[in-house]
Amino acid sequence: MDVLAYYGKRREMEQGLPEPCVVVSLATENGGKAGVKTEVRRALAAKMIVEGCVRQASEEEAQAFHDEKREAKRVADQLAAASRMQLIMAPQSEWRKKA
């Protein structure tokens, strides 16, 4: 392996990537699962693209990834708010004060 060519490809690839970059995993020989989307820094994205374990996500895939993240956060926030809700139980006799 030519180290100069490898690092040259990485630098060239890194310059063309946005920060942060959404990548999609590829199936690899060592058990890598294909189709998993992840957001990473562009330096790491360039390294993994040159090594052949990921590809850059298309605009549509990146937008869908961000939409899924937003929806997951909204659902998590709702669940957290529901768990913080307090409920006080009092017997009905205490509702009406006897004078």
C-alpha positions as CSV (number, residue, x, y, z in Angstrom):
1,M,0.0,0.0,0.0
2,D,1.3,3.4,-1.0
3,V,1.0,5.6,2.1
4,L,1.4,8.8,0.3
5,A,-1.4,8.0,-2.1
6,Y,-3.6,6.8,0.8
7,Y,-3.2,10.1,2.7
8,G,-3.5,12.1,-0.5
9,K,-6.9,10.5,-1.2
10,R,-8.0,11.1,2.4
11,R,-7.1,14.8,2.2
12,E,-8.8,15.2,-1.2
13,M,-11.9,13.4,0.0
14,E,-12.0,15.5,3.2
15,Q,-12.0,18.8,1.3
16,G,-15.2,17.8,-0.6
17,L,-17.2,16.7,2.4
18,P,-19.5,18.9,4.5
19,E,-19.1,19.3,8.3
20,P,-20.7,17.1,9.8
21,C,-21.1,14.4,7.2
22,V,-23.8,11.7,7.1
23,V,-22.4,8.4,6.0
24,V,-24.1,5.0,5.2
25,S,-22.3,1.8,6.1
26,L,-21.4,-0.9,3.6
27,A,-21.3,-4.6,4.2
28,T,-17.8,-5.6,5.1
29,E,-15.9,-8.9,5.3
30,N,-15.6,-8.6,9.1
31,G,-19.3,-8.4,9.7
32,G,-20.1,-4.8,9.0
33,K,-23.8,-4.2,8.6
34,A,-24.9,-2.3,5.4
35,G,-27.3,0.6,5.5
36,V,-26.7,2.1,8.9
37,K,-26.6,5.9,8.8
38,T,-24.4,7.9,11.1
39,E,-23.3,11.5,11.4
40,V,-19.5,11.9,11.8
41,R,-16.8,14.6,11.4
42,R,-15.6,14.9,7.9
43,A,-12.1,13.8,8.7
44,L,-13.4,10.4,10.0
45,A,-15.9,10.2,7.1
46,A,-13.0,10.7,4.6
47,K,-11.0,8.0,6.3
48,M,-13.8,5.5,6.3
49,I,-14.8,6.3,2.7
50,V,-11.2,5.8,1.4
51,E,-11.0,2.5,3.4
52,G,-14.3,1.3,1.7
53,C,-16.4,0.7,4.8
54,V,-18.9,3.6,4.2
55,R,-20.2,5.8,1.5
56,Q,-21.4,9.4,1.7
57,A,-25.2,9.6,2.1
58,S,-27.2,11.3,-0.7
59,E,-29.0,14.6,0.1
60,E,-32.3,12.7,0.5
61,E,-30.8,10.1,2.8
62,A,-29.2,12.8,4.9
63,Q,-32.4,14.7,5.1
64,A,-34.3,11.5,6.1
65,F,-31.7,10.8,8.8
66,H,-32.0,14.3,10.3
67,D,-35.8,14.0,10.2
68,E,-35.7,10.7,12.1
69,K,-33.3,12.2,14.7
70,R,-35.7,15.2,15.2
71,E,-38.7,12.9,15.6
72,A,-36.8,10.6,18.0
73,K,-35.8,13.6,20.1
74,R,-39.4,14.9,20.2
75,V,-40.7,11.5,21.3
76,A,-38.0,11.2,24.0
77,D,-38.8,14.7,25.3
78,Q,-42.5,13.8,25.5
79,L,-41.7,10.7,27.4
80,A,-39.4,12.6,29.8
81,A,-42.1,15.2,30.4
82,A,-44.7,12.5,31.1
83,S,-42.4,10.9,33.6
84,R,-42.0,14.2,35.4
85,M,-45.7,14.8,35.7
86,Q,-46.9,14.6,39.3
87,L,-50.2,13.1,40.4
88,I,-51.7,13.7,43.8
89,M,-54.4,11.5,45.0
90,A,-56.8,12.7,47.7
91,P,-59.9,11.1,49.0
92,Q,-63.2,12.6,47.8
93,S,-64.1,13.5,51.4
94,E,-61.3,16.1,51.4
95,W,-62.6,17.7,48.3
96,R,-65.6,19.1,50.0
97,K,-64.9,21.0,53.2
98,K,-67.3,20.6,56.0
99,A,-68.2,23.9,57.6
